[in-house]
């Protein structure tokens, strides 16, 4: 009897361990994508980089830098153990805004800014997964 209980607990804890590793991989992916996106907004203000994004959105460089700061903040928060949920929410919201902007202003192809939507979609899905997991396991 105790062996079957022990094996159930072991398989259950193994599943939780695998899920935790998967969520950490998702968090690292989100942080990497957001970090890269923030980097381009800060340091690649060129005609085919953030300048094209600003032009497509109809905003100035200040707004692009502000978006970069939000992305960098979300990337940092999602990696801090007591702030995973907050970072995931901020990341998912930021990526939802990015996808909405692609749908309404930037488009899905045609310039460097438009070609970034697959990363925004991956980051949104991964950040949403982090939010659900971290909320259920807090």
NORVENZI-V887503 format. One record per residue. N is the residue number from 1. RES is the residue in one small letter. PSI is psi in degrees with one decimal (NA if undefined). OMEGA is omega in radians with two decimals (* if undefined). D_FIRST is the distance of its C-alpha to the first C-alpha in whole Angstrom. Layout:
BEGIN
{{N;RES;PSI;OMEGA;D_FIRST} {N;RES;PSI;OMEGA;D_FIRST}}
END
This chain:
BEGIN
{{1;x;-46.4;-3.11;0} {2;x;-28.6;3.12;4} {3;x;-40.6;-3.14;5} {4;x;-36.8;3.09;6} {5;x;-42.0;3.13;7} {6;x;-42.1;-3.14;9} {7;x;-35.1;3.08;10} {8;x;-44.6;3.13;11} {9;x;-37.5;3.13;13} {10;x;-44.8;3.14;14} {11;x;-35.0;3.10;16} {12;x;-44.3;3.13;17} {13;x;-31.7;3.08;19} {14;x;-41.3;3.12;20} {15;x;-41.4;3.10;22} {16;x;-39.7;3.11;23} {17;x;-42.3;3.12;24} {18;x;-41.7;3.13;26} {19;x;-39.6;3.13;27} {20;x;-43.1;3.10;29} {21;x;-42.8;3.13;31} {22;x;-40.4;3.14;32} {23;x;-38.8;3.09;33} {24;x;-38.5;3.08;35} {25;x;-42.3;3.10;37} {26;x;-42.8;3.13;38} {27;x;-43.0;3.11;39} {28;x;-39.0;3.11;41} {29;x;-45.2;3.12;42} {30;x;-45.9;-3.14;44} {31;x;-40.1;3.12;45} {32;x;-45.9;-3.14;47} {33;x;-44.8;3.14;48} {34;x;-38.1;3.10;50} {35;x;-42.9;3.11;51} {36;x;-43.6;3.14;53} {37;x;-41.9;3.12;54} {38;x;-42.6;3.12;55} {39;x;-45.5;-3.13;57} {40;x;-33.1;3.13;59} {41;x;-32.0;-3.14;60} {42;x;-41.8;-2.91;61} {43;x;-4.2;-3.12;63} {44;x;51.5;3.11;64} {45;x;77.2;-3.10;66} {46;x;166.6;-3.13;68} {47;x;-29.7;3.12;70} {48;x;8.3;3.12;67} {49;x;-124.1;-3.09;64} {50;x;-25.3;3.10;64} {51;x;-39.2;3.09;67} {52;x;-37.4;3.10;66} {53;x;-46.8;3.14;64} {54;x;-42.1;3.14;66} {55;x;-44.5;-3.14;68} {56;x;-34.9;-3.13;66} {57;x;-18.5;-3.11;65} {58;x;33.7;-3.14;68} {59;x;169.9;3.11;67} {60;x;177.8;-3.11;69} {61;x;-32.9;-3.14;67} {62;x;-41.4;3.12;66} {63;x;-38.6;3.12;63} {64;x;-42.4;3.10;62} {65;x;-39.9;3.09;62} {66;x;-42.8;3.08;60} {67;x;-41.2;3.09;57} {68;x;-39.4;3.10;57} {69;x;-39.7;3.09;56} {70;x;-44.1;3.13;54} {71;x;-42.5;3.13;52} {72;x;-39.4;3.09;52} {73;x;-45.5;3.11;50} {74;x;-41.0;3.13;48} {75;x;-40.4;3.13;47} {76;x;-46.4;-3.08;47} {77;x;-35.9;-3.09;45} {78;x;-16.7;3.13;42} {79;x;-10.6;-3.14;41} {80;x;120.5;-3.02;41} {81;x;-42.2;-3.12;38} {82;x;2.2;-3.10;39} {83;x;13.5;-3.14;41} {84;x;-48.0;-3.06;39} {85;x;-46.7;3.12;39} {86;x;-44.0;3.11;43} {87;x;-39.7;3.11;44} {88;x;-41.6;3.11;42} {89;x;-44.6;3.13;44} {90;x;-41.2;3.13;47} {91;x;-45.9;-3.14;46} {92;x;-42.4;3.11;45} {93;x;-41.5;3.11;48} {94;x;-43.0;-3.13;51} {95;x;-31.5;3.03;50} {96;x;-41.2;3.07;50} {97;x;-38.8;3.11;54} {98;x;-44.5;3.13;54} {99;x;-39.8;3.10;53} {100;x;-41.3;3.13;55} {101;x;-38.3;3.06;58} {102;x;-42.0;-3.09;58} {103;x;-32.2;-3.02;58} {104;x;-26.7;-3.03;61} {105;x;-43.7;-2.99;63} {106;x;-41.9;-3.04;62} {107;x;-178.1;-3.02;61} {108;x;-9.9;3.11;59} {109;x;170.8;3.06;61} {110;x;-30.2;3.08;65} {111;x;174.7;-3.08;64} {112;x;-38.4;-3.14;62} {113;x;-39.1;-3.11;61} {114;x;-27.2;-3.10;60} {115;x;-4.3;-3.09;58} {116;x;-4.3;-3.03;55} {117;x;-32.3;3.11;54} {118;x;-36.5;3.09;51} {119;x;-37.8;3.09;50} {120;x;-38.6;3.11;50} {121;x;-43.6;3.10;48} {122;x;-45.7;-3.14;45} {123;x;-39.5;3.11;45} {124;x;-46.6;-3.13;45} {125;x;-43.4;-3.13;42} {126;x;-42.8;3.13;40} {127;x;-38.7;3.10;41} {128;x;-38.9;3.09;40} {129;x;-41.5;3.10;37} {130;x;-45.0;-3.13;37} {131;x;-48.3;-3.12;38} {132;x;-49.5;-3.12;35} {133;x;-49.6;-3.09;32} {134;x;-33.5;3.08;33} {135;x;-42.9;-3.11;34} {136;x;-22.5;-3.09;31} {137;x;35.8;3.12;29} {138;x;NA;*;32}}
END
